[in-house]
């Protein structure tokens, strides 16, 4: 058997296949566009090498599009018909793909965690675990996986900067801002193209209300992102978020038009409906509208993407944004259809996603529609009891803040100073500092005084 870049055994005798697999894994955890291409090369070099087939299936499933599941199942079958994996690590990967395709995300993560426990340098498994856990709100779990591996890492291990980035984000989402920023900055110092490290630091800065720092940080790094995949859009979204919070709405809207929804870019042409892009676009437009910015006809293309995801229950956080986008475009019948399909899913699903849709996505979606219809008491009635459950839809504190902003806006419109006082206290407790300096909350704070 051959060994990969970390010295772990893989079931093939073909060194070129292993080199291609290494490049694919590196492409994934460095957020580049070449992961699938290199997996294809590995499969061409050794069609009976199971791990590239498994990894390809995992990456297809990770796009959260059920229409890609037949291709992912095809890779699963190809892996089962290939050379039988000889290592427990490869068998865990196979089991993780089976679990993911069955909607059992926590079971899949458990396999990734077992891989990392036994092979702490395996950044492919570590990053997969972090991503899946992040999108179901299990941030303590994702932190624990990367922290447990820390003693095994040093600068001479391949992928060290990527490990620091993964560690940084796990720390940040659990409120450990100082160590998170240190790890993120060190990652970027080692590799200026490290998008995930840049992202982790931006999260620290937005939570701490360091708006000018955040703008300077991302503006200074933007020239390093040319090889990045769709993460680059999310980094631009973070820049626009800093600008919007500072009150520079024109700059934020310029980022939207020229970076987030640039349909001429190769990334958009390759995948115009990436689920995180839908979140980015919806969240920024809604935030700007809450501040009185005229959006014009920008909602319609986002609503078209949202409509296509009616019945797609692979990504809780995206579903709530889709309900919001449809309502914002005045397409209330489609928004109600989306919510109705969520209710059906909640009634039928026996896995970990159904409960999250019930506890977080359903009230967030209903509140988003009610807010757009100016039914502000309904927003309060639906979302106030659910606000402490919103973490279950996944996403970061900085992203889920969108739904808290809707709740705050409805409380302001109803003159509910009592609710505002409670909400602002809770928002600060989540880690949002300097509320009076944020355009999203300054008026609410003033109303409570």
MOGIMO-V291410 format. One line per field, one symbol per residue. psi: psi as a letter, one per 20 degrees, with the letter a starting at -180 (. if undefined). burial: 1 if it has 24 or more other C-alpha atoms within 12 Angstrom, else 0. A space follows every 10 residues. Layout:
BEGIN
psi: ???
burial: ???
END
This chain:
BEGIN
psi: qrqahjjpqq mqjohhhghh gghggghgij lrjjggghhg gghghnijoh ghgghghghg hiilohiihh gghghghhgh iapppiqhgh hggghggggg ijjmhhgghh gghhghghmi inhghghggg gghgjjjmhg ghghghhhih iiqrijppjg hhghgggghg ggijjmgghg hggghhghgg nijnhhghgg ghgghhhikm ghggggghhh ihijjhjqbi hhhhghghgh gggghijmhg gghhgghigh kniiqhghhh nikphhhggg ggggggghhh jjpphcjhhg hhhghghijp iokhnghhgh hggggghhjj mhghghgghg hgggghhhpj aihghhhghg gghgghhggh ghjkmhhhgg hghghihiih hiiarrghgi hghhhggggg hghikmhghg ggghghghhi jorlhijphh ighgghhi.
burial: 0001110101 1101001111 1111111111 1111110111 1110011111 1111111111 1111110010 0110110111 0110101111 1111111111 1111111111 1111111011 1111111111 1111111111 1111111011 0010000111 1111111111 1111111011 1111111100 1111111111 1111111111 1101101100 1100100111 1111111111 1111111110 1111111011 1000001100 0111111111 1111111111 1000100110 1111111111 1111111111 1111111111 1101111110 1110110000 1111111111 1111111111 1100011111 0111011111 1111111111 1111111111 1110000011 0011001001 1111101111 111110000
END
